[in-house]
Amino acid sequence: MEKKDFYFLGKITKTSGYSGNLVFFFDVDDSEKYHNLEAVFISVNEELIPFAIKELKFKSHNTAIAKLEDITSEEEALALAGNELFLPLSFLPPLTGKHFYYHEIIGFKTLDVNLGYLGIIDRIIDQSSQAIFVVRNKDKEILIPVSDEIIKKVDRKNKAIEVETPDGLIDIYL
């Protein structure tokens, strides 16, 4: 499996105690789905290494103390601190309707209800409070906010997203 077959789950923020425990931060909306997690992949030197979870105790909504199967010392745990956590994409439950995972819509056609074909979703910028579709139209980029008001339909079968962009938005780019 390649890294593209995995999704980002969170990060190891630090060690906890002297017996090799780690603090996991889950960068997810609903951490309850991960309370019975049995294994995780940790990015070590750009390679994803599987680790069995011996014990996982949540301390807050998104933070848990983890005891990994083969990590028994503070030194071993310290070597993993700061690394990212991943799970295979197959662990994600399928979404329906207008809900989608960002990775699944890369390459989808974007169709505006009033303007027609806009281009192909190249990537999603998710660095601020407002995620943005980056739509490639020949040699131009169109930036479209990801919002329930703008997204009208997700057609997984035909790999297309129908949007209704605010008046004048597309004119800025084309």
C-alpha positions as CSV (number, residue, x, y, z in Angstrom):
1,M,0.0,0.0,0.0
2,E,1.1,3.5,-0.7
3,K,0.6,6.7,1.3
4,K,-2.2,7.7,-1.1
5,D,-4.2,4.7,0.2
6,F,-4.2,6.2,3.7
7,Y,-5.8,9.2,5.4
8,F,-4.4,11.5,8.0
9,L,-5.7,10.7,11.4
10,G,-3.7,13.0,13.7
11,K,-0.4,13.3,15.4
12,I,1.7,12.0,18.3
13,T,2.1,15.2,20.3
14,K,4.4,13.9,23.1
15,T,5.3,11.1,25.4
16,S,3.5,10.4,28.6
17,G,5.3,8.9,31.6
18,Y,8.4,6.7,31.6
19,S,7.0,3.4,30.2
20,G,6.7,4.3,26.5
21,N,3.2,5.8,26.5
22,L,2.4,8.4,23.8
23,V,-0.2,11.2,23.6
24,F,-2.2,11.0,20.4
25,F,-4.1,14.0,19.0
26,F,-6.9,12.9,16.7
27,D,-7.6,15.5,14.1
28,V,-11.1,14.3,13.4
29,D,-14.7,15.6,13.8
30,D,-15.9,12.6,15.8
31,S,-13.2,10.8,17.9
32,E,-15.7,8.3,19.3
33,K,-15.2,6.2,16.1
34,Y,-11.6,5.6,17.2
35,H,-12.1,4.6,20.8
36,N,-11.6,0.9,20.0
37,L,-8.8,1.4,17.6
38,E,-6.6,-1.7,17.5
39,A,-3.7,-0.4,15.3
40,V,-2.4,2.7,13.6
41,F,0.2,3.5,11.0
42,I,2.8,6.0,12.0
43,S,4.8,8.0,9.5
44,V,8.5,7.4,10.2
45,N,11.0,8.8,7.7
46,E,8.2,9.1,5.1
47,E,7.3,5.4,5.5
48,L,4.1,4.2,7.1
49,I,4.8,1.7,9.8
50,P,2.0,-0.3,11.5
51,F,1.8,-0.4,15.3
52,A,-0.6,-2.5,17.3
53,I,-2.4,-0.6,20.1
54,K,-2.2,-2.3,23.5
55,E,-4.3,0.3,25.3
56,L,-6.0,3.6,24.3
57,K,-7.5,5.9,27.0
58,F,-9.1,9.1,25.9
59,K,-8.4,12.1,28.2
60,S,-10.5,14.6,26.2
61,H,-12.5,14.7,23.0
62,N,-9.5,14.5,20.7
63,T,-6.6,13.5,23.0
64,A,-5.7,10.0,24.2
65,I,-2.9,8.2,26.0
66,A,-1.7,5.3,23.8
67,K,0.3,2.3,24.8
68,L,1.7,0.6,21.7
69,E,2.5,-3.1,21.6
70,D,6.3,-2.9,21.0
71,I,7.1,0.4,22.6
72,T,8.3,-0.2,26.2
73,S,10.6,2.7,27.0
74,E,10.6,6.4,27.1
75,E,13.4,6.5,24.6
76,E,11.5,4.4,22.1
77,A,8.4,6.6,22.6
78,L,10.4,9.8,22.2
79,A,11.6,8.6,18.8
80,L,7.9,8.6,17.7
81,A,6.8,11.9,19.2
82,G,5.9,14.5,16.6
83,N,5.1,11.9,13.9
84,E,1.8,11.7,12.1
85,L,-0.9,9.0,12.4
86,F,-2.6,7.4,9.5
87,L,-5.3,4.7,8.8
88,P,-6.2,3.0,5.5
89,L,-8.9,4.7,3.4
90,S,-10.9,1.5,3.8
91,F,-11.5,2.4,7.4
92,L,-13.6,5.4,6.4
93,P,-17.3,4.8,6.3
94,P,-18.9,5.7,3.0
95,L,-20.6,9.1,2.8
96,T,-23.8,9.8,0.8
97,G,-25.6,12.8,-0.5
98,K,-23.7,16.1,-0.5
99,H,-21.2,14.8,2.1
100,F,-17.8,13.8,0.9
101,Y,-14.2,13.2,1.9
102,Y,-11.8,15.7,0.3
103,H,-9.6,12.9,-1.1
104,E,-12.5,11.2,-2.9
105,I,-13.5,14.2,-5.0
106,I,-10.1,15.1,-6.5
107,G,-10.5,14.8,-10.2
108,F,-14.3,15.4,-10.2
109,K,-15.8,17.7,-12.8
110,T,-17.3,20.9,-11.5
111,L,-20.5,22.0,-13.0
112,D,-22.2,25.3,-12.2
113,V,-26.0,25.2,-12.5
114,N,-26.0,28.6,-14.4
115,L,-22.6,28.5,-16.2
116,G,-22.1,24.9,-17.0
117,Y,-18.7,23.2,-16.9
118,L,-16.1,25.0,-14.8
119,G,-13.2,22.5,-14.7
120,I,-11.7,19.6,-12.7
121,I,-11.1,19.7,-8.9
122,D,-7.4,19.7,-8.6
123,R,-7.1,20.0,-4.8
124,I,-8.7,21.4,-1.8
125,I,-7.2,24.1,0.4
126,D,-8.1,23.5,4.0
127,Q,-5.8,25.8,5.8
128,S,-8.4,28.2,7.2
129,S,-11.9,28.2,8.6
130,Q,-13.2,28.1,5.0
131,A,-12.1,25.1,2.8
132,I,-11.8,26.0,-0.9
133,F,-12.0,23.9,-4.1
134,V,-9.2,24.6,-6.5
135,V,-10.7,23.9,-9.9
136,R,-8.4,23.6,-12.9
137,N,-9.8,25.1,-16.1
138,K,-7.1,24.8,-18.8
139,D,-4.3,27.1,-17.6
140,K,-6.4,28.9,-15.0
141,E,-7.4,28.1,-11.4
142,I,-10.8,28.9,-10.0
143,L,-11.3,29.1,-6.3
144,I,-14.7,28.1,-5.0
145,P,-15.7,28.0,-1.3
146,V,-16.7,24.6,0.0
147,S,-20.1,25.3,1.6
148,D,-23.5,23.7,1.8
149,E,-25.1,26.7,0.1
150,I,-22.8,26.5,-2.9
151,I,-22.7,22.7,-3.3
152,K,-25.9,21.5,-4.8
153,K,-25.2,17.8,-5.7
154,V,-22.4,15.3,-5.5
155,D,-22.7,12.7,-8.3
156,R,-20.2,10.0,-7.4
157,K,-21.2,7.7,-10.3
158,N,-20.3,10.4,-12.9
159,K,-17.5,12.0,-10.8
160,A,-19.1,15.4,-10.8
161,I,-20.1,18.1,-8.3
162,E,-22.8,20.5,-9.1
163,V,-22.4,24.0,-7.6
164,E,-24.2,27.3,-7.7
165,T,-21.5,30.0,-7.3
166,P,-22.3,33.5,-6.2
167,D,-22.9,36.0,-9.0
168,G,-19.6,37.4,-10.4
169,L,-17.3,34.8,-8.6
170,I,-16.4,32.9,-11.8
171,D,-16.0,36.1,-13.8
172,I,-13.0,37.0,-11.6
173,Y,-11.1,33.9,-13.0
174,L,-12.2,33.4,-16.6
